[in-house]
Amino acid sequence: MRLFASDNCAPAHPEMLDAIGQVNTDHAPSYGYDETTATAQQLFRDIFGPQTRSVFVYTGTAANIIGLSAVTGRFDAVVCAETAHINTDECGAPESLAGIKLLPIPTKEGKLSPEDLEPFFLGRLDEHRVRPRVVSITQASELGTVYTLKEINEITEAAHQHDMLVHLDGARIANAAASLETNLGSMCSDTGIDLLSLGGTKNGMLFGEAVVLLNPNIGEHLLHHQKQGMQLASKMRYIAAQFLRMYGTDLWIESAQKANGMARTLAERLGKRGAEISYPVESNAVFAVLPDKAAKALEAAFHIHIWDAEKKIYRIMASHDTGLEEIDILTDEYDRILKKE
């Protein structure tokens, strides 16, 4: 059964299971003091720069909350797009667990601009207001769109001029890098990103995400936040081993390239059949307005996700294991329903 609701539905890449098996052979120090974790952290320093610090966690929400907690105080706020995952799909965790007020901004295609931030620069030190401390951008965005390196750099420059940090929620960062034909260092370190939630699960890992601090002057108590946030795994090496295999080889980019390519193919086929593609297909997500009968049939058969009920926009996600055969099956079913109509 192939599900297109999310790339989370895909099985783990076989390489991830092999990586876990490779470290499951002997005893090792616990709580991240093992050789595998140290090697993975060195890999991040090689990718992002020698100043980089990182910890591993189980989920994307944990990565976002622990990272943001480590760089904010009790009266700080985070500016984000209205569609951002931290605002729509984390059950109020930033507010309830980290005590962070979110300041969401409506956007056209899920991406912030420096102009969007300007209202938050004024009066940000007024003691009657929360202090906008962090700008959080999502790459790729929740609408499947991708910030260019120039756009990221413009945001970081504007934020840094007003003593604000920039967080990148990179749950699908591999898909964004594949779309831009760039590497992680160029996307993050070279553009001025301060902290990163580095994704793995959506690109084929069994479990695990990472909090990566690129700015050496922030997050003094990151390890305490990791522990208090219930994400200090006793057998950390099983997360670290996956990151080593994923980002220490070309697996991350090859998997993302495949998923992106399948999304483009699907969008082209649906477009030729009269479906309205709602947003640019720049990663592994297709957003489309579909005829009611076809949409309901695809929802039942493939679990495509209704994104905007009012506008009848559905999200269809390609995964690291999506192939042309699955695209054929989906579009054949779509054709069958259209012919019935």
PyMOL commands that set and color helices and strands:
alter all, ss='L'
color gray80, all
select helices_A, chain A and resi 7-9+14-23+35-48+60-69+85-88+93-96+114-121+149-161+173-180+184-188+201-203+222-228+237-247+251-272+292-302+324-340
alter helices_A, ss='H'
color red, helices_A
select strands_A, chain A and resi 53-57+76-81+101-105+131-138+165-170+195-198+209-213+276-277+285-289+305-308+313-317
alter strands_A, ss='S'
color yellow, strands_A
deselect
rebuild
show_as cartoon
